Amino acid sequence: MTTREEVSPQTLPIELTEDGITVEYKDGREAFYRGVPQKRESPLKTAPGRDVHVLVTDGSEQQGVLTYVNDLKTHADILKDTGVGRVMLEPDEQTTVFPGVSVRNEAHRVIVDADLDRADGRVFVFEENQMGERAFEIVADAA
């Protein structure tokens, strides 16, 4: 299998706390996205060259789907074991990762567009590289 294979996400347990967001993978391990996400309006444009993860919660905010965008590092079998999805986008290509939430590859950046009336819960975007990580929540009014 190629590491560039697209993988459909599974619903995963999540926990939202004042310290960050925990995602429990299907294999029992956890990922912790540290810090309170910055509130931003849609569409959200990430920094260039970052690893981008999109988490969409359900209305209960206790479960959600996590999708990696253009991830080249994680083998497809690992993603399937954890329940994390992956989409691969060519330049200027766009796809829907969840009803009401789409991602687009634009000039080495990922653009996340969320229609919050269609998405059942909350939409979070995480971007990271070796230098650090940032977390965002897409909201209707970031003011």
Secondary structure, DSSP 4 states (H G I P E B T S, - for coil): --TT--B----EEEEEETTEEEEE-TTS-EEEEESPPEEEPSSEEPPTT-EEEEEEE-TTSSEEEEEEES--SS-HHHHHHHT-EEE---TT-EEEEETTEEEEEETTEEEEEE-TTTSSS-EEEEEEETTEEEEEEE-S---
